[in-house]
Amino acid sequence: MKLTKFVLVPLIMFLLVLLYFYLNKQEYQQIAWQEISVIEAQEYAKNCKVADTAETNDGYTYITLRDGSRKKLKNYKGVSQVGVFKQALNSAQNCGPIKFSIE
């Protein structure tokens, strides 16, 4: 009986730790950046849904929407998708402050 306690308690603790890490991994995947097309990015800009953007050197422009969701726009070489998106941001009227940064 004592041997069973010494085996079951650590086994249960180990399984609980695995469950904890599994659930955290799923939560992290849910808040991942969703890749969108330039047309979708333009629509978000025109409809005043963009709250924050950041252009990085990893090949993406990251867009945070006013509802808290996260999107990323692929920067293709030779195709100025980000320029088109920036034009849509600039042409959007009465949207309030939008932060654009280059990291």
Backbone as CSV, one residue per row, in Angstrom:
resi,resn,N_x,N_y,N_z,CA_x,CA_y,CA_z,C_x,C_y,C_z
1,MET,0.816,-1.198,0.000,0.000,0.000,0.000,0.860,1.262,0.000
2,LYS,1.960,1.253,0.769,2.825,2.425,0.821,3.508,2.658,-0.523
3,LEU,3.863,1.597,-1.174,4.503,1.725,-2.477,3.553,2.379,-3.483
4,THR,2.279,2.066,-3.387,1.289,2.653,-4.280,1.196,4.160,-4.066
5,LYS,1.244,4.628,-2.813,1.205,6.061,-2.520,2.421,6.764,-3.109
6,PHE,3.580,6.152,-2.963,4.806,6.774,-3.445,4.881,6.811,-4.969
7,VAL,4.124,5.965,-5.604,4.112,5.952,-7.066,2.982,6.828,-7.609
8,LEU,1.806,6.741,-7.011,0.647,7.467,-7.528,0.737,8.975,-7.318
9,VAL,1.178,9.426,-6.175,1.224,10.867,-5.900,2.169,11.584,-6.874
10,PRO,3.410,11.129,-7.059,4.261,11.809,-8.050,3.722,11.705,-9.476
11,LEU,3.095,10.576,-9.798,2.526,10.412,-11.128,1.399,11.417,-11.362
12,ILE,0.540,11.585,-10.387,-0.558,12.550,-10.502,-0.010,13.972,-10.601
13,MET,0.993,14.289,-9.807,1.601,15.624,-9.858,2.223,15.873,-11.240
14,PHE,2.902,14.884,-11.761,3.514,15.012,-13.077,2.450,15.247,-14.153
15,LEU,1.346,14.518,-14.084,0.271,14.688,-15.055,-0.375,16.067,-14.943
16,LEU,-0.493,16.583,-13.734,-1.042,17.929,-13.552,-0.124,18.994,-14.159
17,VAL,1.167,18.813,-14.003,2.121,19.752,-14.598,2.035,19.699,-16.124
18,LEU,1.946,18.514,-16.685,1.793,18.387,-18.139,0.509,19.051,-18.627
19,LEU,-0.575,18.870,-17.896,-1.847,19.494,-18.245,-1.728,21.018,-18.213
20,TYR,-1.045,21.545,-17.207,-0.844,22.989,-17.089,-0.107,23.536,-18.315
21,PHE,0.977,22.897,-18.721,1.737,23.367,-19.877,0.953,23.205,-21.179
22,TYR,0.181,22.154,-21.289,-0.637,21.944,-22.483,-1.678,23.049,-22.622
23,LEU,-2.342,23.404,-21.526,-3.358,24.453,-21.570,-2.738,25.816,-21.868
24,ASN,-1.573,26.096,-21.326,-0.898,27.365,-21.619,-0.482,27.447,-23.079
25,LYS,-0.059,26.343,-23.653,0.336,26.326,-25.060,-0.864,26.640,-25.948
26,GLN,-2.013,26.078,-25.624,-3.216,26.349,-26.406,-3.610,27.818,-26.310
27,GLU,-3.498,28.393,-25.126,-3.840,29.802,-24.943,-2.899,30.683,-25.758
28,TYR,-1.614,30.359,-25.778,-0.647,31.132,-26.550,-0.952,31.057,-28.043
29,GLN,-1.354,29.894,-28.520,-1.655,29.746,-29.937,-2.891,30.545,-30.329
30,GLN,-3.817,30.737,-29.400,-5.027,31.484,-29.714,-4.746,32.967,-29.928
31,ILE,-3.707,33.508,-29.263,-3.419,34.926,-29.414,-2.329,35.175,-30.446
32,ALA,-2.034,34.188,-31.251,-0.996,34.336,-32.270,-1.455,35.336,-33.334
33,TRP,-0.506,35.858,-34.074,-0.790,36.825,-35.125,-1.350,36.102,-36.343
34,GLN,-2.501,36.532,-36.820,-3.129,35.931,-37.992,-2.669,36.688,-39.237
35,GLU,-2.172,35.968,-40.236,-1.709,36.621,-41.467,-2.906,36.989,-42.336
36,ILE,-2.890,38.222,-42.850,-3.993,38.711,-43.677,-3.440,39.244,-44.994
37,SER,-4.345,39.459,-45.945,-3.952,40.015,-47.243,-3.979,41.538,-47.165
38,VAL,-3.402,42.174,-48.175,-3.376,43.636,-48.201,-4.786,44.199,-48.359
39,ILE,-5.659,43.465,-49.023,-7.045,43.925,-49.193,-7.753,43.967,-47.842
40,GLU,-7.555,42.916,-47.035,-8.141,42.914,-45.690,-7.569,44.049,-44.848
41,ALA,-6.258,44.275,-44.964,-5.623,45.351,-44.202,-6.194,46.708,-44.606
42,GLN,-6.422,46.899,-45.895,-7.025,48.150,-46.365,-8.421,48.336,-45.784
43,GLU,-9.204,47.266,-45.746,-10.560,47.361,-45.199,-10.535,47.739,-43.721
44,TYR,-9.613,47.134,-42.972,-9.482,47.492,-41.561,-9.132,48.967,-41.422
45,ALA,-8.231,49.461,-42.277,-7.827,50.868,-42.205,-8.981,51.790,-42.586
46,LYS,-9.686,51.462,-43.663,-10.795,52.308,-44.121,-11.926,52.364,-43.109
47,ASN,-12.137,51.274,-42.378,-13.234,51.214,-41.404,-12.817,51.640,-40.003
48,CYS,-11.662,52.282,-39.887,-11.170,52.823,-38.607,-11.020,51.742,-37.538
49,LYS,-10.565,50.568,-37.914,-10.410,49.482,-36.944,-8.972,49.310,-36.468
50,VAL,-8.018,50.042,-37.066,-6.603,49.885,-36.725,-6.260,50.763,-35.527
51,ALA,-5.620,50.157,-34.518,-5.194,50.902,-33.335,-3.693,51.133,-33.328
52,ASP,-2.923,50.165,-33.828,-1.469,50.242,-33.722,-0.851,49.398,-34.830
53,THR,0.243,49.881,-35.390,0.972,49.097,-36.382,2.460,49.182,-36.092
54,ALA,3.179,48.171,-36.495,4.634,48.161,-36.335,5.250,47.415,-37.504
55,GLU,6.187,48.061,-38.169,6.904,47.440,-39.284,8.233,46.924,-38.744
56,THR,8.499,45.641,-38.942,9.714,45.042,-38.393,10.600,44.526,-39.518
57,ASN,11.797,44.110,-39.154,12.732,43.623,-40.173,12.592,42.125,-40.426
58,ASP,11.553,41.491,-39.899,11.351,40.059,-40.141,10.452,39.797,-41.347
59,GLY,10.089,40.845,-42.078,9.293,40.658,-43.284,7.806,40.853,-43.097
60,TYR,7.374,41.360,-41.953,5.952,41.559,-41.693,5.688,42.947,-41.131
61,THR,4.484,43.438,-41.363,3.967,44.600,-40.656,2.888,44.071,-39.725
62,TYR,3.034,44.340,-38.445,2.101,43.836,-37.438,1.036,44.886,-37.163
63,ILE,-0.217,44.454,-37.148,-1.351,45.358,-37.003,-2.180,44.905,-35.806
64,THR,-2.397,45.806,-34.875,-3.296,45.532,-33.754,-4.579,46.309,-34.006
65,LEU,-5.698,45.615,-33.955,-6.983,46.262,-34.197,-7.548,46.823,-32.897
66,ARG,-8.528,47.701,-33.029,-9.118,48.348,-31.851,-9.845,47.354,-30.947
67,ASP,-10.257,46.219,-31.482,-10.912,45.206,-30.643,-9.908,44.296,-29.939
68,GLY,-8.605,44.528,-30.163,-7.567,43.754,-29.487,-7.009,42.601,-30.295
69,SER,-7.617,42.275,-31.426,-7.102,41.163,-32.227,-5.833,41.591,-32.957
70,ARG,-5.040,40.604,-33.338,-3.723,40.855,-33.922,-3.638,40.259,-35.318
71,LYS,-3.110,41.043,-36.242,-2.960,40.608,-37.633,-1.542,40.927,-38.083
72,LYS,-1.088,40.221,-39.114,0.208,40.561,-39.698,0.094,40.552,-41.213
73,LEU,0.787,41.506,-41.836,0.767,41.692,-43.274,2.155,41.384,-43.810
74,LYS,2.235,40.464,-44.753,3.521,40.062,-45.333,4.053,41.176,-46.219
75,ASN,5.313,41.533,-46.018,5.980,42.535,-46.852,6.686,41.815,-47.992
76,TYR,6.082,41.825,-49.172,6.696,41.169,-50.320,7.681,42.115,-50.977
77,LYS,8.835,41.588,-51.340,9.842,42.418,-52.010,9.352,42.754,-53.413
78,GLY,9.477,44.018,-53.767,9.058,44.460,-55.087,7.591,44.826,-55.164
79,VAL,6.809,44.444,-54.186,5.386,44.778,-54.163,5.140,45.626,-52.928
80,SER,4.686,46.823,-53.138,4.539,47.755,-52.026,3.183,47.582,-51.348
81,GLN,2.979,46.419,-50.740,1.723,46.185,-50.031,1.613,47.080,-48.811
82,VAL,2.724,47.247,-48.113,2.697,48.075,-46.918,2.424,49.522,-47.302
83,GLY,2.966,49.948,-48.451,2.679,51.300,-48.926,1.200,51.492,-49.193
84,VAL,0.562,50.498,-49.797,-0.881,50.554,-50.052,-1.641,50.624,-48.732
85,PHE,-1.209,49.840,-47.760,-1.850,49.849,-46.448,-1.676,51.207,-45.768
86,LYS,-0.459,51.779,-45.860,-0.206,53.094,-45.255,-1.059,54.172,-45.915
87,GLN,-1.238,54.090,-47.233,-2.101,55.051,-47.921,-3.531,54.950,-47.407
88,ALA,-4.001,53.725,-47.198,-5.354,53.539,-46.666,-5.456,54.104,-45.256
89,LEU,-4.394,53.920,-44.455,-4.388,54.494,-43.108,-4.448,56.013,-43.166
90,ASN,-3.658,56.604,-44.064,-3.611,58.060,-44.168,-4.907,58.642,-44.706
91,SER,-5.594,57.908,-45.569,-6.827,58.424,-46.160,-8.040,58.231,-45.253
92,ALA,-7.911,57.400,-44.231,-9.040,57.185,-43.317,-9.294,58.472,-42.534
93,GLN,-10.528,58.924,-42.530,-10.887,60.189,-41.887,-11.500,59.947,-40.511
94,ASN,-11.169,60.823,-39.564,-11.781,60.831,-38.225,-11.653,59.507,-37.488
95,CYS,-10.505,58.877,-37.585,-10.317,57.598,-36.911,-9.674,57.743,-35.541
96,GLY,-9.210,58.914,-35.208,-8.501,59.075,-33.947,-7.042,58.711,-34.125
97,PRO,-6.290,58.714,-33.038,-4.849,58.467,-33.155,-4.526,57.019,-33.521
98,ILE,-3.582,56.866,-34.438,-3.064,55.551,-34.828,-1.553,55.608,-34.672
99,LYS,-1.006,54.663,-33.968,0.439,54.629,-33.750,1.075,53.751,-34.821
100,PHE,2.077,54.297,-35.514,2.817,53.512,-36.503,4.286,53.599,-36.145
101,SER,4.910,52.471,-35.933,6.322,52.481,-35.555,7.096,51.492,-36.410
102,ILE,8.388,51.745,-36.507,9.300,50.841,-37.211,10.265,50.300,-36.181
103,GLU,10.301,48.985,-36.046,11.160,48.363,-35.028,12.268,47.583,-35.681
